[in-house]
């Protein structure tokens, strides 16, 4: 058994995103004597942070009420808020007055969440919290039924054909980082969070649902740039193939975020989400905006979309789930950062109170209550039927049923439609390829649209080649034996980074995993119809290095 040194803190936080850093700041505000550590797997804070992002400042206001007077990162106030339903060659604008008030973006800010998290990390450190990037957390430390800590910083394993790999000549066992409470703020589908959900049976009433968000950072022709513009669309090119839509946010310095979301409950395994994104950019409304511009960065990330009915139990012995590790995205708003920050504040308040009362290792039930009965719960409940209505009845019904329910929550304080179930997981939703026609996608032109391998080069992704692949197969035979004949092996298409290939050879097809390309989106862990792929944490610092994303 590997022997490790240990370090003890009052509170251990896994993940330096908006939830984890908000928790660190709030803990030190509430109880300056508490020892707090934040462990981040990225090479630096913000390296693995990918979000839209239009920020509702409600979380930031609660955390740092004077943030506007501080030297904060650049934030672009929203000045225009446009919503379109697209057809192949046309569009229809949805009037703002018909949209539920929560859908309005006026008063919000276009931000780089990576930059914001870097700033929050500096604020946390100034208050006395310790923040360590490059410290991937690979294991839970459990004693009895209580989460006591995590293993962080294990390095130097080499590939030997086994699940975990072998201890190489430069092997470092890492540390056991222990705390009275451990807050898991890993983001969507975090590996430790998923282990905790399974171990302590924390699953929500309904299965968690996901979308795949892909995003490019563009520098636009100044003539096409409209600082403060926020634009969303639904409809083409997805049509009936999948739910989803686009976002385009114009920041300062002629920059714009161009993004696309595909809901992962699509049935046709021939759907190619990345190519849907590239095709979208050629719509007559969009292409002129990008002409003369330059794509400078790319990334992708899964999005939790289950909402209210999919929230897991948040508190368990010694630990808690924060932000997107629990699934706090408001789907119609395409926003979760505000709820992530509010969850960090609520978890910190509960942990500080518990430690002050001499407790440790119990379930922070006060945190659970605060989330479900407070601002986060109200935000998620109001939007709870948009996603399942879309999945069941299509886009138009979703706009009608979901919009009506959101208006009712606004006017009467409660919805008028019963909570709709989600039903199948996204993996279970995948149907055999024989039931569907292949989709012919146009070839990227290299100017407005780009192939996956080229775009991945703009994500700054790197993984040490000698390490074991962090993308594990429960049964290595399944991709070729099951998924290829039944589903035309959809991993070839659902991965936005070209990690998975079916290589045709004289001896027969072979499944290849190019794990060095992985941008940590977690789609494979979600959408594989055989549930055969397990995403695990690579060694510290490896993965994407997103600039200004």
Secondary structure, 3 states (H helix, E strand, C coil): CCCCEEEEEEEEEECCCHHHHHHHHHHHHHCCCCCEEEECCECCCCCCCCCCCEECCHHHHHHCCCHHHCCCCCCEECCEEEEEEECCCCEEECCHHHCCHHHCCCCCEECCHHHHHHHHHHHHHHCCCEEECCCCEEEEEEECCEEEEEEECCEEEECCCCCCCEEEEEEECCEEEEEEEEEECCCCCCHHHHHHHHHCCCCCCCCCCEEEEEEEEEECCHHHCCCCEEEEEEECCCCCCCCEEEEEEECCCCEEEEEEEEECCCCECCCCHHHHHHHHCCCCCCHHHHCCCEEEEEEEEEEECCHHHHCCCCEECCEEECHHHCCCCECCCCECHHHHHHHHHHHHHHHHHHHHCCCCCCCCHHHHHHHHHCHHHHHHHHCHHHHHHHHHHCHHHHHHHHHHHHHHHHHHCCCCCCCCCCCCCHHHHCECHHHCCCCCCCCCCCCCCCCHHHHHCCCCCECCCCCCCCEEECCCCHHHHHHHHHHCCCHHHHCCCCCEEEEEECCEEEEEECHHHCCCCCHHHHHCCCCCEEECCCCCECECCCCCC
